[in-house]
Amino acid sequence: MKLNTTANYEYVSRTFKPIERYRTVEFNRDFNLDAITTEATEHLFSAGLQLFKNENQNIGYALNTFTREGQYQGYLHRVNALYKAGKYGFKYDGSLLSSDAITNDGTFFKHYLDANREIFNLVAGFVFEQQQNITADKQTDALTGNSFSYS
């Protein structure tokens, strides 16, 4: 068995003016960020653990926090697992975001599950994917346009 750990910290000063996008589009989606244009100091921290038995059997957890001082705070939990033994396979990727912004609060739950078995050089199984994003206005408690759910 092997345990890998990671930790990262990113600081962005409120006076920083990027020439072009330096974070992925998925970053904004993962943290439920609207197109925020006001200047703010940002802190991005991540820490994670990944436990490996071998390349086909591992499980991991990561915590990411993102803060725009005075505007936004988000906590993103991620879990992943992979298990392949013989003809059986299992993969899971999931995340849960809890966010608090000036005008709204939200939770964003995403998960992907793939379970399968190899039969005569064919792979049979099922895949289930679901996303549920609930963002509510703090004053009215009404859902915002960013809210959605699918599976």
N, C-alpha and C positions, 0 to 999 in steps of 0.2 A: 504494500500500500504506500501511496505517496500523497502528501498534502501540499498543495500549492496555495500560497496566500498572495494577495495583491492589495495595494493601497495607493491611491493617487489623490492629489490635491491640485486644483487649478484656481488661481486668483486672477480676476480681471478688474482693473481699476475703472472707476466711472469715467475717466478721461480717455480710455482706450477707444479708438475709432478704427474698426477693421476696414480694410480695403474691400474685402469680399467675405462671403460666408466662410467661417472656419470650423463650424460644427455641422454635423449632418442634419438633413431635414428631419430624420427620425428622432433626433435629439429633441426638437421642438414638439413633435408629436408624442414622444414618450413622456415628456414632462407637462403635457397639456398647455404649452405656451402659445399664446396668441402672438401676433406680430407686435411685440413690445418695442417701442422706439425711444422711450425715455431713458436717459442715462442713469446707471446705477452700478454700484460695486457688486460683483458676482463672486460667489464661492461655489465650487463644485468639488465634492468629495466622494470618493468611492472606495469601498473595501470589500474584499471577497475571499471565499474559501472554495477550493475545488479538491475533492477527495477522489483519487484515482486508484482503482484496483489494477486496471490495465486500460489500454486505449478503447476498449469496448464496454467498460464498466466504470462509470464515474457519476458523481453527483456534486452539485455546486450551489452556493448561495452568494449573493452580492447585495450590498446596500449602497445606494447612490443618494446623495442629498444635493439639492441645488437651491441656492438662495440668491435672490436679487434684493439687496437690502431695501427694506421699506415697501417692497412690491410683491414679492412672491417667495414661498417656501414649499419645497416638494421633497417627499421621501419616496424613493422608488426601490422596491424589493424585487429581486429576481431569483428564480429557482430554475435549475436545469438538471436533467438526469438522462443518462444513456445506459442502456443495458442490452447487450447482444451476447447470447449464449446459444451455441448450436444453430438451430434454425429459427430461433425466436429473437425478436427485436422489440425494443421499447424506447421511445424518446419523448421527453417532456420539456417544454420551455414555457415558463410562466412569469408574469410580473404583476405587481400591484403598486399603483401610485396613489398617494394621498397628498393632495395639494391645497394650499391656502394662498389665495391672491387677494389683492385689494378689493376687488368687486365680487369674487366668487370663490367657492370651495369645490373640490372635486375628488372623485376616485376613478381610477382607470384600471380595469382588470383585463388582462390578456392572457390567454393560454393556448397552447398547441400540444396535442397528444397524438402520437403515432404508435400503434401496436400492430405487429405483424408476425407472420410465420412464413418461412420459405417452404414451398411445396413443388417438387420437381422443377427446379430452376425458375419458378415463378414466386412472386411475393404476394401473399394474400393478407389482408388486414383491414384496419380502419384508421382514419385520420379524423380528429375532431379539433376544430379551431373555434374560439369564441373571443369576442371583445365586447366589453361593456364600459362605456365612458359616461359617467354621470357628473355633470357640472351644474351647480345651482347658483343663482344670483343671491348674494348675501342679504339684500334688502327685501326682495320679493319671495325668495325661496323657490322661484320658478326655474325650470330647466333652461339652460342656455342652448344656443344653436350648435355648440360643440358636442352636445350629448348624443349618444347613439348606442345601439346594441345590435350585434349580429352573431350568429353561430352557424 
